[in-house]
């Protein structure tokens, strides 16, 4: 961790995995599968799998609308906190 580039990369991954954990926790707490969330959102289970995976890659960023739909399907409310 003495190399600043390694430390920055690690910190970036830590944040991404924390975001993913928050999303997965919401679905788990709701007691819903990807298929059940997909049905509530009017999409497919594979789309939900891609959405969840996208939170740890730079390939795709979900829209705020998608995040709202997902959290609503999990019976949660989206709250964005800037620190």
N, CA, C and O atoms as a Maestro MAE file, in Angstrom:
{
 s_m_m2io_version
 :::
 2.0.0
}

f_m_ct {
 s_m_title
 :::
 protein
 m_atom[332] {
  # First column is atom index #
  i_m_mmod_type
  r_m_x_coord
  r_m_y_coord
  r_m_z_coord
  i_m_residue_number
  s_m_chain_name
  s_m_pdb_residue_name
  s_m_pdb_atom_name
  i_m_atomic_number
  :::
  1 25 0.803 -1.199 0.000 1 A "UNK " " N  " 7
  2 3 0.000 0.000 0.000 1 A "UNK " " CA " 6
  3 2 0.849 1.268 0.000 1 A "UNK " " C  " 6
  4 15 0.315 2.375 0.058 1 A "UNK " " O  " 8
  5 25 2.146 1.109 -0.064 2 A "UNK " " N  " 7
  6 3 3.002 2.295 -0.068 2 A "UNK " " CA " 6
  7 2 3.013 2.980 -1.434 2 A "UNK " " C  " 6
  8 15 3.348 4.161 -1.531 2 A "UNK " " O  " 8
  9 25 2.650 2.248 -2.488 3 A "UNK " " N  " 7
  10 3 2.576 2.824 -3.832 3 A "UNK " " CA " 6
  11 2 1.252 3.585 -3.963 3 A "UNK " " C  " 6
  12 15 0.187 2.986 -3.809 3 A "UNK " " O  " 8
  13 25 1.298 4.881 -4.240 4 A "UNK " " N  " 7
  14 3 0.069 5.670 -4.333 4 A "UNK " " CA " 6
  15 2 -0.914 5.159 -5.392 4 A "UNK " " C  " 6
  16 15 -2.127 5.248 -5.202 4 A "UNK " " O  " 8
  17 25 -0.403 4.629 -6.497 5 A "UNK " " N  " 7
  18 3 -1.284 4.106 -7.549 5 A "UNK " " CA " 6
  19 2 -2.025 2.864 -7.073 5 A "UNK " " C  " 6
  20 15 -3.215 2.702 -7.346 5 A "UNK " " O  " 8
  21 25 -1.334 2.000 -6.372 6 A "UNK " " N  " 7
  22 3 -1.958 0.785 -5.837 6 A "UNK " " CA " 6
  23 2 -3.010 1.163 -4.798 6 A "UNK " " C  " 6
  24 15 -4.112 0.616 -4.782 6 A "UNK " " O  " 8
  25 25 -2.654 2.093 -3.944 7 A "UNK " " N  " 7
  26 3 -3.590 2.529 -2.911 7 A "UNK " " CA " 6
  27 2 -4.837 3.163 -3.527 7 A "UNK " " C  " 6
  28 15 -5.949 2.907 -3.064 7 A "UNK " " O  " 8
  29 25 -4.669 3.980 -4.555 8 A "UNK " " N  " 7
  30 3 -5.812 4.616 -5.228 8 A "UNK " " CA " 6
  31 2 -6.701 3.566 -5.883 8 A "UNK " " C  " 6
  32 15 -7.926 3.649 -5.800 8 A "UNK " " O  " 8
  33 25 -6.088 2.579 -6.536 9 A "UNK " " N  " 7
  34 3 -6.867 1.513 -7.175 9 A "UNK " " CA " 6
  35 2 -7.627 0.702 -6.131 9 A "UNK " " C  " 6
  36 15 -8.787 0.351 -6.344 9 A "UNK " " O  " 8
  37 25 -7.001 0.412 -5.038 10 A "UNK " " N  " 7
  38 3 -7.653 -0.328 -3.954 10 A "UNK " " CA " 6
  39 2 -8.833 0.464 -3.399 10 A "UNK " " C  " 6
  40 15 -9.922 -0.078 -3.209 10 A "UNK " " O  " 8
  41 25 -8.612 1.734 -3.144 11 A "UNK " " N  " 7
  42 3 -9.686 2.577 -2.609 11 A "UNK " " CA " 6
  43 2 -10.853 2.688 -3.581 11 A "UNK " " C  " 6
  44 15 -12.010 2.719 -3.160 11 A "UNK " " O  " 8
  45 25 -10.563 2.749 -4.871 12 A "UNK " " N  " 7
  46 3 -11.624 2.820 -5.878 12 A "UNK " " CA " 6
  47 2 -12.444 1.540 -5.867 12 A "UNK " " C  " 6
  48 15 -13.671 1.592 -5.960 12 A "UNK " " O  " 8
  49 25 -11.791 0.401 -5.754 13 A "UNK " " N  " 7
  50 3 -12.507 -0.881 -5.702 13 A "UNK " " CA " 6
  51 2 -13.323 -0.997 -4.422 13 A "UNK " " C  " 6
  52 15 -14.439 -1.517 -4.441 13 A "UNK " " O  " 8
  53 25 -12.780 -0.523 -3.322 14 A "UNK " " N  " 7
  54 3 -13.481 -0.602 -2.049 14 A "UNK " " CA " 6
  55 2 -14.819 0.141 -2.131 14 A "UNK " " C  " 6
  56 15 -15.837 -0.341 -1.635 14 A "UNK " " O  " 8
  57 25 -14.805 1.301 -2.753 15 A "UNK " " N  " 7
  58 3 -16.028 2.090 -2.908 15 A "UNK " " CA " 6
  59 2 -17.027 1.377 -3.805 15 A "UNK " " C  " 6
  60 15 -18.219 1.331 -3.500 15 A "UNK " " O  " 8
  61 25 -16.545 0.820 -4.910 16 A "UNK " " N  " 7
  62 3 -17.435 0.110 -5.836 16 A "UNK " " CA " 6
  63 2 -18.065 -1.099 -5.167 16 A "UNK " " C  " 6
  64 15 -19.261 -1.342 -5.325 16 A "UNK " " O  " 8
  65 25 -17.280 -1.854 -4.427 17 A "UNK " " N  " 7
  66 3 -17.821 -3.030 -3.752 17 A "UNK " " CA " 6
  67 2 -18.789 -2.643 -2.629 17 A "UNK " " C  " 6
  68 15 -19.737 -3.378 -2.349 17 A "UNK " " O  " 8
  69 25 -18.559 -1.510 -1.995 18 A "UNK " " N  " 7
  70 3 -19.494 -1.036 -0.967 18 A "UNK " " CA " 6
  71 2 -20.836 -0.690 -1.604 18 A "UNK " " C  " 6
  72 15 -21.889 -0.980 -1.036 18 A "UNK " " O  " 8
  73 25 -20.799 -0.065 -2.792 19 A "UNK " " N  " 7
  74 3 -22.040 0.247 -3.511 19 A "UNK " " CA " 6
  75 2 -22.776 -1.026 -3.881 19 A "UNK " " C  " 6
  76 15 -23.990 -1.119 -3.704 19 A "UNK " " O  " 8
  77 25 -22.051 -2.003 -4.392 20 A "UNK " " N  " 7
  78 3 -22.656 -3.282 -4.755 20 A "UNK " " CA " 6
  79 2 -23.254 -3.946 -3.523 20 A "UNK " " C  " 6
  80 15 -24.369 -4.463 -3.587 20 A "UNK " " O  " 8
  81 25 -22.545 -3.944 -2.419 21 A "UNK " " N  " 7
  82 3 -23.037 -4.561 -1.187 21 A "UNK " " CA " 6
  83 2 -24.327 -3.885 -0.736 21 A "UNK " " C  " 6
  84 15 -25.247 -4.562 -0.277 21 A "UNK " " O  " 8
  85 25 -24.411 -2.573 -0.859 22 A "UNK " " N  " 7
  86 3 -25.625 -1.844 -0.485 22 A "UNK " " CA " 6
  87 2 -26.810 -2.294 -1.330 22 A "UNK " " C  " 6
  88 15 -27.904 -2.512 -0.808 22 A "UNK " " O  " 8
  89 25 -26.592 -2.433 -2.634 23 A "UNK " " N  " 7
  90 3 -27.666 -2.864 -3.540 23 A "UNK " " CA " 6
  91 2 -28.081 -4.302 -3.234 23 A "UNK " " C  " 6
  92 15 -29.272 -4.601 -3.143 23 A "UNK " " O  " 8
  93 25 -27.114 -5.176 -3.077 24 A "UNK " " N  " 7
  94 3 -27.435 -6.580 -2.797 24 A "UNK " " CA " 6
  95 2 -28.104 -6.739 -1.440 24 A "UNK " " C  " 6
  96 15 -28.994 -7.574 -1.279 24 A "UNK " " O  " 8
  97 25 -27.678 -5.940 -0.461 25 A "UNK " " N  " 7
  98 3 -28.321 -5.980 0.856 25 A "UNK " " CA " 6
  99 2 -29.783 -5.559 0.761 25 A "UNK " " C  " 6
  100 15 -30.641 -6.135 1.430 25 A "UNK " " O  " 8
  101 25 -30.067 -4.558 -0.066 26 A "UNK " " N  " 7
  102 3 -31.457 -4.103 -0.227 26 A "UNK " " CA " 6
  103 2 -32.322 -5.227 -0.775 26 A "UNK " " C  " 6
  104 15 -33.441 -5.441 -0.309 26 A "UNK " " O  " 8
  105 25 -31.800 -5.946 -1.768 27 A "UNK " " N  " 7
  106 3 -32.559 -7.056 -2.356 27 A "UNK " " CA " 6
  107 2 -32.709 -8.189 -1.358 27 A "UNK " " C  " 6
  108 15 -33.781 -8.783 -1.250 27 A "UNK " " O  " 8
  109 25 -31.644 -8.494 -0.628 28 A "UNK " " N  " 7
  110 3 -31.684 -9.563 0.373 28 A "UNK " " CA " 6
  111 2 -32.663 -9.228 1.494 28 A "UNK " " C  " 6
  112 15 -33.456 -10.072 1.909 28 A "UNK " " O  " 8
  113 25 -32.600 -7.993 1.978 29 A "UNK " " N  " 7
  114 3 -33.517 -7.571 3.039 29 A "UNK " " CA " 6
  115 2 -34.971 -7.634 2.585 29 A "UNK " " C  " 6
  116 15 -35.868 -7.897 3.386 29 A "UNK " " O  " 8
  117 25 -35.197 -7.392 1.299 30 A "UNK " " N  " 7
  118 3 -36.552 -7.471 0.753 30 A "UNK " " CA " 6
  119 2 -36.981 -8.923 0.555 30 A "UNK " " C  " 6
  120 15 -38.157 -9.205 0.323 30 A "UNK " " O  " 8
  121 25 -36.011 -9.847 0.650 31 A "UNK " " N  " 7
  122 3 -36.315 -11.265 0.476 31 A "UNK " " CA " 6
  123 2 -36.696 -11.606 -0.960 31 A "UNK " " C  " 6
  124 15 -37.530 -12.479 -1.202 31 A "UNK " " O  " 8
  125 25 -36.080 -10.911 -1.904 32 A "UNK " " N  " 7
  126 3 -36.427 -11.087 -3.317 32 A "UNK " " CA " 6
  127 2 -35.239 -11.607 -4.123 32 A "UNK " " C  " 6
  128 15 -34.081 -11.300 -3.841 32 A "UNK " " O  " 8
  129 25 -35.569 -12.397 -5.124 33 A "UNK " " N  " 7
  130 3 -34.555 -12.878 -6.057 33 A "UNK " " CA " 6
  131 2 -34.410 -11.856 -7.184 33 A "UNK " " C  " 6
  132 15 -35.200 -10.919 -7.303 33 A "UNK " " O  " 8
  133 25 -33.385 -12.060 -8.004 34 A "UNK " " N  " 7
  134 3 -33.227 -11.194 -9.170 34 A "UNK " " CA " 6
  135 2 -34.463 -11.294 -10.063 34 A "UNK " " C  " 6
  136 15 -34.922 -10.287 -10.603 34 A "UNK " " O  " 8
  137 25 -34.996 -12.491 -10.218 35 A "UNK " " N  " 7
  138 3 -36.184 -12.676 -11.061 35 A "UNK " " CA " 6
  139 2 -37.382 -11.917 -10.497 35 A "UNK " " C  " 6
  140 15 -38.151 -11.325 -11.256 35 A "UNK " " O  " 8
  141 25 -37.545 -11.927 -9.201 36 A "UNK " " N  " 7
  142 3 -38.670 -11.217 -8.587 36 A "UNK " " CA " 6
  143 2 -38.514 -9.698 -8.729 36 A "UNK " " C  " 6
  144 15 -39.490 -8.992 -8.982 36 A "UNK " " O  " 8
  145 25 -37.306 -9.208 -8.568 37 A "UNK " " N  " 7
  146 3 -37.060 -7.776 -8.762 37 A "UNK " " CA " 6
  147 2 -37.317 -7.413 -10.218 37 A "UNK " " C  " 6
  148 15 -37.923 -6.382 -10.509 37 A "UNK " " O  " 8
  149 25 -36.856 -8.259 -11.125 38 A "UNK " " N  " 7
  150 3 -37.062 -8.020 -12.555 38 A "UNK " " CA " 6
  151 2 -38.549 -7.934 -12.887 38 A "UNK " " C  " 6
  152 15 -38.975 -7.048 -13.628 38 A "UNK " " O  " 8
  153 25 -39.324 -8.846 -12.343 39 A "UNK " " N  " 7
  154 3 -40.763 -8.839 -12.605 39 A "UNK " " CA " 6
  155 2 -41.394 -7.535 -12.118 39 A "UNK " " C  " 6
  156 15 -42.230 -6.953 -12.808 39 A "UNK " " O  " 8
  157 25 -41.001 -7.083 -10.946 40 A "UNK " " N  " 7
  158 3 -41.543 -5.836 -10.391 40 A "UNK " " CA " 6
  159 2 -41.122 -4.623 -11.226 40 A "UNK " " C  " 6
  160 15 -41.835 -3.622 -11.280 40 A "UNK " " O  " 8
  161 25 -39.955 -4.721 -11.879 41 A "UNK " " N  " 7
  162 3 -39.457 -3.611 -12.686 41 A "UNK " " CA " 6
  163 2 -39.889 -3.707 -14.147 41 A "UNK " " C  " 6
  164 15 -39.700 -2.766 -14.918 41 A "UNK " " O  " 8
  165 25 -40.463 -4.835 -14.520 42 A "UNK " " N  " 7
  166 3 -40.865 -5.018 -15.916 42 A "UNK " " CA " 6
  167 2 -39.695 -5.306 -16.834 42 A "UNK " " C  " 6
  168 15 -39.657 -4.853 -17.977 42 A "UNK " " O  " 8
  169 25 -38.735 -6.069 -16.317 43 A "UNK " " N  " 7
  170 3 -37.557 -6.411 -17.112 43 A "UNK " " CA " 6
  171 2 -37.226 -7.884 -16.892 43 A "UNK " " C  " 6
  172 15 -38.064 -8.640 -16.401 43 A "UNK " " O  " 8
  173 25 -36.023 -8.291 -17.249 44 A "UNK " " N  " 7
  174 3 -35.626 -9.695 -17.120 44 A "UNK " " CA " 6
  175 2 -34.622 -9.880 -15.989 44 A "UNK " " C  " 6
  176 15 -33.964 -8.932 -15.560 44 A "UNK " " O  " 8
  177 25 -34.519 -11.109 -15.520 45 A "UNK " " N  " 7
  178 3 -33.546 -11.422 -14.471 45 A "UNK " " CA " 6
  179 2 -32.125 -11.175 -14.961 45 A "UNK " " C  " 6
  180 15 -31.269 -10.745 -14.188 45 A "UNK " " O  " 8
  181 25 -31.868 -11.441 -16.237 46 A "UNK " " N  " 7
  182 3 -30.513 -11.206 -16.761 46 A "UNK " " CA " 6
  183 2 -30.188 -9.711 -16.765 46 A "UNK " " C  " 6
  184 15 -29.035 -9.328 -16.566 46 A "UNK " " O  " 8
  185 25 -31.196 -8.866 -16.991 47 A "UNK " " N  " 7
  186 3 -30.971 -7.421 -16.937 47 A "UNK " " CA " 6
  187 2 -30.621 -6.990 -15.510 47 A "UNK " " C  " 6
  188 15 -29.786 -6.108 -15.311 47 A "UNK " " O  " 8
  189 25 -31.256 -7.608 -14.531 48 A "UNK " " N  " 7
  190 3 -30.959 -7.294 -13.134 48 A "UNK " " CA " 6
  191 2 -29.551 -7.769 -12.784 48 A "UNK " " C  " 6
  192 15 -28.817 -7.070 -12.085 48 A "UNK " " O  " 8
  193 25 -29.176 -8.937 -13.260 49 A "UNK " " N  " 7
  194 3 -27.821 -9.442 -13.028 49 A "UNK " " CA " 6
  195 2 -26.785 -8.489 -13.629 49 A "UNK " " C  " 6
  196 15 -25.768 -8.196 -13.000 49 A "UNK " " O  " 8
  197 25 -27.045 -8.007 -14.846 50 A "UNK " " N  " 7
  198 3 -26.131 -7.049 -15.482 50 A "UNK " " CA " 6
  199 2 -26.085 -5.740 -14.698 50 A "UNK " " C  " 6
  200 15 -25.017 -5.158 -14.512 50 A "UNK " " O  " 8
  201 25 -27.250 -5.282 -14.241 51 A "UNK " " N  " 7
  202 3 -27.315 -4.058 -13.444 51 A "UNK " " CA " 6
  203 2 -26.466 -4.200 -12.184 51 A "UNK " " C  " 6
  204 15 -25.649 -3.330 -11.881 51 A "UNK " " O  " 8
  205 25 -26.657 -5.294 -11.453 52 A "UNK " " N  " 7
  206 3 -25.894 -5.490 -10.222 52 A "UNK " " CA " 6
  207 2 -24.401 -5.586 -10.508 52 A "UNK " " C  " 6
  208 15 -23.590 -5.037 -9.762 52 A "UNK " " O  " 8
  209 25 -24.038 -6.273 -11.570 53 A "UNK " " N  " 7
  210 3 -22.625 -6.405 -11.930 53 A "UNK " " CA " 6
  211 2 -22.035 -5.071 -12.390 53 A "UNK " " C  " 6
  212 15 -20.845 -4.820 -12.200 53 A "UNK " " O  " 8
  213 25 -22.859 -4.221 -12.989 54 A "UNK " " N  " 7
  214 3 -22.363 -2.944 -13.513 54 A "UNK " " CA " 6
  215 2 -21.862 -2.026 -12.410 54 A "UNK " " C  " 6
  216 15 -21.109 -1.090 -12.678 54 A "UNK " " O  " 8
  217 25 -22.266 -2.280 -11.193 55 A "UNK " " N  " 7
  218 3 -21.861 -1.412 -10.093 55 A "UNK " " CA " 6
  219 2 -20.390 -1.567 -9.722 55 A "UNK " " C  " 6
  220 15 -19.855 -0.764 -8.958 55 A "UNK " " O  " 8
  221 25 -19.733 -2.595 -10.256 56 A "UNK " " N  " 7
  222 3 -18.302 -2.767 -9.971 56 A "UNK " " CA " 6
  223 2 -17.452 -2.683 -11.237 56 A "UNK " " C  " 6
  224 15 -16.279 -3.057 -11.225 56 A "UNK " " O  " 8
  225 25 -18.037 -2.196 -12.319 57 A "UNK " " N  " 7
  226 3 -17.271 -2.028 -13.556 57 A "UNK " " CA " 6
  227 2 -17.446 -0.603 -14.061 57 A "UNK " " C  " 6
  228 15 -18.333 0.125 -13.616 57 A "UNK " " O  " 8
  229 25 -16.603 -0.225 -14.977 58 A "UNK " " N  " 7
  230 3 -16.722 1.087 -15.616 58 A "UNK " " CA " 6
  231 2 -17.440 0.989 -16.958 58 A "UNK " " C  " 6
  232 15 -17.508 1.971 -17.697 58 A "UNK " " O  " 8
  233 25 -17.973 -0.180 -17.275 59 A "UNK " " N  " 7
  234 3 -18.594 -0.392 -18.579 59 A "UNK " " CA " 6
  235 2 -19.945 0.295 -18.705 59 A "UNK " " C  " 6
  236 15 -20.317 0.724 -19.797 59 A "UNK " " O  " 8
  237 25 -20.678 0.405 -17.621 60 A "UNK " " N  " 7
  238 3 -22.017 0.957 -17.686 60 A "UNK " " CA " 6
  239 2 -22.373 1.562 -16.335 60 A "UNK " " C  " 6
  240 15 -22.094 0.980 -15.287 60 A "UNK " " O  " 8
  241 25 -22.974 2.705 -16.374 61 A "UNK " " N  " 7
  242 3 -23.457 3.335 -15.145 61 A "UNK " " CA " 6
  243 2 -24.974 3.390 -15.210 61 A "UNK " " C  " 6
  244 15 -25.530 3.936 -16.163 61 A "UNK " " O  " 8
  245 25 -25.647 2.839 -14.220 62 A "UNK " " N  " 7
  246 3 -27.105 2.877 -14.241 62 A "UNK " " CA " 6
  247 2 -27.613 4.307 -14.084 62 A "UNK " " C  " 6
  248 15 -26.971 5.144 -13.449 62 A "UNK " " O  " 8
  249 25 -28.762 4.566 -14.669 63 A "UNK " " N  " 7
  250 3 -29.363 5.887 -14.526 63 A "UNK " " CA " 6
  251 2 -29.999 6.008 -13.151 63 A "UNK " " C  " 6
  252 15 -30.248 5.010 -12.475 63 A "UNK " " O  " 8
  253 25 -30.253 7.221 -12.756 64 A "UNK " " N  " 7
  254 3 -30.944 7.450 -11.490 64 A "UNK " " CA " 6
  255 2 -32.327 6.809 -11.559 64 A "UNK " " C  " 6
  256 15 -32.800 6.254 -10.568 64 A "UNK " " O  " 8
  257 25 -32.977 6.880 -12.713 65 A "UNK " " N  " 7
  258 3 -34.289 6.269 -12.877 65 A "UNK " " CA " 6
  259 2 -34.233 4.759 -12.623 65 A "UNK " " C  " 6
  260 15 -35.119 4.202 -11.974 65 A "UNK " " O  " 8
  261 25 -33.196 4.104 -13.133 66 A "UNK " " N  " 7
  262 3 -33.036 2.661 -12.910 66 A "UNK " " CA " 6
  263 2 -32.813 2.379 -11.427 66 A "UNK " " C  " 6
  264 15 -33.381 1.433 -10.881 66 A "UNK " " O  " 8
  265 25 -31.997 3.190 -10.783 67 A "UNK " " N  " 7
  266 3 -31.758 3.012 -9.348 67 A "UNK " " CA " 6
  267 2 -33.046 3.195 -8.545 67 A "UNK " " C  " 6
  268 15 -33.295 2.461 -7.589 67 A "UNK " " O  " 8
  269 25 -33.856 4.167 -8.933 68 A "UNK " " N  " 7
  270 3 -35.132 4.386 -8.244 68 A "UNK " " CA " 6
  271 2 -36.053 3.192 -8.442 68 A "UNK " " C  " 6
  272 15 -36.678 2.731 -7.487 68 A "UNK " " O  " 8
  273 25 -36.147 2.685 -9.666 69 A "UNK " " N  " 7
  274 3 -36.998 1.516 -9.939 69 A "UNK " " CA " 6
  275 2 -36.523 0.307 -9.132 69 A "UNK " " C  " 6
  276 15 -37.331 -0.416 -8.549 69 A "UNK " " O  " 8
  277 25 -35.221 0.097 -9.106 70 A "UNK " " N  " 7
  278 3 -34.661 -1.049 -8.384 70 A "UNK " " CA " 6
  279 2 -34.958 -0.939 -6.891 70 A "UNK " " C  " 6
  280 15 -35.428 -1.893 -6.271 70 A "UNK " " O  " 8
  281 25 -34.682 0.227 -6.323 71 A "UNK " " N  " 7
  282 3 -34.902 0.377 -4.884 71 A "UNK " " CA " 6
  283 2 -36.388 0.297 -4.543 71 A "UNK " " C  " 6
  284 15 -36.754 -0.233 -3.494 71 A "UNK " " O  " 8
  285 25 -37.232 0.811 -5.408 72 A "UNK " " N  " 7
  286 3 -38.680 0.694 -5.197 72 A "UNK " " CA " 6
  287 2 -39.098 -0.771 -5.230 72 A "UNK " " C  " 6
  288 15 -39.918 -1.202 -4.421 72 A "UNK " " O  " 8
  289 25 -38.538 -1.537 -6.163 73 A "UNK " " N  " 7
  290 3 -38.842 -2.967 -6.248 73 A "UNK " " CA " 6
  291 2 -38.374 -3.711 -5.007 73 A "UNK " " C  " 6
  292 15 -38.918 -4.760 -4.663 73 A "UNK " " O  " 8
  293 25 -37.364 -3.167 -4.337 74 A "UNK " " N  " 7
  294 3 -36.853 -3.746 -3.084 74 A "UNK " " CA " 6
  295 2 -37.581 -3.171 -1.866 74 A "UNK " " C  " 6
  296 15 -37.220 -3.453 -0.724 74 A "UNK " " O  " 8
  297 25 -38.590 -2.379 -2.124 75 A "UNK " " N  " 7
  298 3 -39.355 -1.714 -1.060 75 A "UNK " " CA " 6
  299 2 -38.466 -0.800 -0.214 75 A "UNK " " C  " 6
  300 15 -38.582 -0.742 1.010 75 A "UNK " " O  " 8
  301 25 -37.587 -0.100 -0.901 76 A "UNK " " N  " 7
  302 3 -36.674 0.861 -0.271 76 A "UNK " " CA " 6
  303 2 -36.823 2.191 -0.979 76 A "UNK " " C  " 6
  304 15 -37.496 2.287 -2.005 76 A "UNK " " O  " 8
  305 25 -36.190 3.220 -0.425 77 A "UNK " " N  " 7
  306 3 -36.130 4.527 -1.062 77 A "UNK " " CA " 6
  307 2 -34.680 4.845 -1.359 77 A "UNK " " C  " 6
  308 15 -33.794 4.573 -0.549 77 A "UNK " " O  " 8
  309 25 -34.446 5.422 -2.523 78 A "UNK " " N  " 7
  310 3 -33.093 5.814 -2.911 78 A "UNK " " CA " 6
  311 2 -32.740 7.125 -2.219 78 A "UNK " " C  " 6
  312 15 -33.496 8.096 -2.265 78 A "UNK " " O  " 8
  313 25 -31.591 7.128 -1.587 79 A "UNK " " N  " 7
  314 3 -31.074 8.346 -0.970 79 A "UNK " " CA " 6
  315 2 -29.619 8.474 -1.396 79 A "UNK " " C  " 6
  316 15 -28.825 7.555 -1.200 79 A "UNK " " O  " 8
  317 25 -29.281 9.594 -1.968 80 A "UNK " " N  " 7
  318 3 -27.919 9.829 -2.423 80 A "UNK " " CA " 6
  319 2 -27.245 10.754 -1.417 80 A "UNK " " C  " 6
  320 15 -27.754 11.829 -1.099 80 A "UNK " " O  " 8
  321 25 -26.107 10.321 -0.931 81 A "UNK " " N  " 7
  322 3 -25.366 11.070 0.069 81 A "UNK " " CA " 6
  323 2 -24.006 11.429 -0.514 81 A "UNK " " C  " 6
  324 15 -23.244 10.552 -0.922 81 A "UNK " " O  " 8
  325 25 -23.715 12.693 -0.548 82 A "UNK " " N  " 7
  326 3 -22.415 13.159 -1.008 82 A "UNK " " CA " 6
  327 2 -21.583 13.528 0.203 82 A "UNK " " C  " 6
  328 15 -22.024 14.293 1.060 82 A "UNK " " O  " 8
  329 25 -20.375 12.981 0.274 83 A "UNK " " N  " 7
  330 3 -19.515 13.283 1.421 83 A "UNK " " CA " 6
  331 2 -18.201 13.857 0.955 83 A "UNK " " C  " 6
  332 15 -17.340 14.175 1.776 83 A "UNK " " O  " 8
  :::
 }
 m_bond[331] {
  # First column is bond index #
  i_m_from
  i_m_to
  i_m_order
  :::
  1 1 2 1
  2 2 3 1
  3 3 4 2
  4 3 5 1
  5 5 6 1
  6 6 7 1
  7 7 8 2
  8 7 9 1
  9 9 10 1
  10 10 11 1
  11 11 12 2
  12 11 13 1
  13 13 14 1
  14 14 15 1
  15 15 16 2
  16 15 17 1
  17 17 18 1
  18 18 19 1
  19 19 20 2
  20 19 21 1
  21 21 22 1
  22 22 23 1
  23 23 24 2
  24 23 25 1
  25 25 26 1
  26 26 27 1
  27 27 28 2
  28 27 29 1
  29 29 30 1
  30 30 31 1
  31 31 32 2
  32 31 33 1
  33 33 34 1
  34 34 35 1
  35 35 36 2
  36 35 37 1
  37 37 38 1
  38 38 39 1
  39 39 40 2
  40 39 41 1
  41 41 42 1
  42 42 43 1
  43 43 44 2
  44 43 45 1
  45 45 46 1
  46 46 47 1
  47 47 48 2
  48 47 49 1
  49 49 50 1
  50 50 51 1
  51 51 52 2
  52 51 53 1
  53 53 54 1
  54 54 55 1
  55 55 56 2
  56 55 57 1
  57 57 58 1
  58 58 59 1
  59 59 60 2
  60 59 61 1
  61 61 62 1
  62 62 63 1
  63 63 64 2
  64 63 65 1
  65 65 66 1
  66 66 67 1
  67 67 68 2
  68 67 69 1
  69 69 70 1
  70 70 71 1
  71 71 72 2
  72 71 73 1
  73 73 74 1
  74 74 75 1
  75 75 76 2
  76 75 77 1
  77 77 78 1
  78 78 79 1
  79 79 80 2
  80 79 81 1
  81 81 82 1
  82 82 83 1
  83 83 84 2
  84 83 85 1
  85 85 86 1
  86 86 87 1
  87 87 88 2
  88 87 89 1
  89 89 90 1
  90 90 91 1
  91 91 92 2
  92 91 93 1
  93 93 94 1
  94 94 95 1
  95 95 96 2
  96 95 97 1
  97 97 98 1
  98 98 99 1
  99 99 100 2
  100 99 101 1
  101 101 102 1
  102 102 103 1
  103 103 104 2
  104 103 105 1
  105 105 106 1
  106 106 107 1
  107 107 108 2
  108 107 109 1
  109 109 110 1
  110 110 111 1
  111 111 112 2
  112 111 113 1
  113 113 114 1
  114 114 115 1
  115 115 116 2
  116 115 117 1
  117 117 118 1
  118 118 119 1
  119 119 120 2
  120 119 121 1
  121 121 122 1
  122 122 123 1
  123 123 124 2
  124 123 125 1
  125 125 126 1
  126 126 127 1
  127 127 128 2
  128 127 129 1
  129 129 130 1
  130 130 131 1
  131 131 132 2
  132 131 133 1
  133 133 134 1
  134 134 135 1
  135 135 136 2
  136 135 137 1
  137 137 138 1
  138 138 139 1
  139 139 140 2
  140 139 141 1
  141 141 142 1
  142 142 143 1
  143 143 144 2
  144 143 145 1
  145 145 146 1
  146 146 147 1
  147 147 148 2
  148 147 149 1
  149 149 150 1
  150 150 151 1
  151 151 152 2
  152 151 153 1
  153 153 154 1
  154 154 155 1
  155 155 156 2
  156 155 157 1
  157 157 158 1
  158 158 159 1
  159 159 160 2
  160 159 161 1
  161 161 162 1
  162 162 163 1
  163 163 164 2
  164 163 165 1
  165 165 166 1
  166 166 167 1
  167 167 168 2
  168 167 169 1
  169 169 170 1
  170 170 171 1
  171 171 172 2
  172 171 173 1
  173 173 174 1
  174 174 175 1
  175 175 176 2
  176 175 177 1
  177 177 178 1
  178 178 179 1
  179 179 180 2
  180 179 181 1
  181 181 182 1
  182 182 183 1
  183 183 184 2
  184 183 185 1
  185 185 186 1
  186 186 187 1
  187 187 188 2
  188 187 189 1
  189 189 190 1
  190 190 191 1
  191 191 192 2
  192 191 193 1
  193 193 194 1
  194 194 195 1
  195 195 196 2
  196 195 197 1
  197 197 198 1
  198 198 199 1
  199 199 200 2
  200 199 201 1
  201 201 202 1
  202 202 203 1
  203 203 204 2
  204 203 205 1
  205 205 206 1
  206 206 207 1
  207 207 208 2
  208 207 209 1
  209 209 210 1
  210 210 211 1
  211 211 212 2
  212 211 213 1
  213 213 214 1
  214 214 215 1
  215 215 216 2
  216 215 217 1
  217 217 218 1
  218 218 219 1
  219 219 220 2
  220 219 221 1
  221 221 222 1
  222 222 223 1
  223 223 224 2
  224 223 225 1
  225 225 226 1
  226 226 227 1
  227 227 228 2
  228 227 229 1
  229 229 230 1
  230 230 231 1
  231 231 232 2
  232 231 233 1
  233 233 234 1
  234 234 235 1
  235 235 236 2
  236 235 237 1
  237 237 238 1
  238 238 239 1
  239 239 240 2
  240 239 241 1
  241 241 242 1
  242 242 243 1
  243 243 244 2
  244 243 245 1
  245 245 246 1
  246 246 247 1
  247 247 248 2
  248 247 249 1
  249 249 250 1
  250 250 251 1
  251 251 252 2
  252 251 253 1
  253 253 254 1
  254 254 255 1
  255 255 256 2
  256 255 257 1
  257 257 258 1
  258 258 259 1
  259 259 260 2
  260 259 261 1
  261 261 262 1
  262 262 263 1
  263 263 264 2
  264 263 265 1
  265 265 266 1
  266 266 267 1
  267 267 268 2
  268 267 269 1
  269 269 270 1
  270 270 271 1
  271 271 272 2
  272 271 273 1
  273 273 274 1
  274 274 275 1
  275 275 276 2
  276 275 277 1
  277 277 278 1
  278 278 279 1
  279 279 280 2
  280 279 281 1
  281 281 282 1
  282 282 283 1
  283 283 284 2
  284 283 285 1
  285 285 286 1
  286 286 287 1
  287 287 288 2
  288 287 289 1
  289 289 290 1
  290 290 291 1
  291 291 292 2
  292 291 293 1
  293 293 294 1
  294 294 295 1
  295 295 296 2
  296 295 297 1
  297 297 298 1
  298 298 299 1
  299 299 300 2
  300 299 301 1
  301 301 302 1
  302 302 303 1
  303 303 304 2
  304 303 305 1
  305 305 306 1
  306 306 307 1
  307 307 308 2
  308 307 309 1
  309 309 310 1
  310 310 311 1
  311 311 312 2
  312 311 313 1
  313 313 314 1
  314 314 315 1
  315 315 316 2
  316 315 317 1
  317 317 318 1
  318 318 319 1
  319 319 320 2
  320 319 321 1
  321 321 322 1
  322 322 323 1
  323 323 324 2
  324 323 325 1
  325 325 326 1
  326 326 327 1
  327 327 328 2
  328 327 329 1
  329 329 330 1
  330 330 331 1
  331 331 332 2
  :::
 }
}
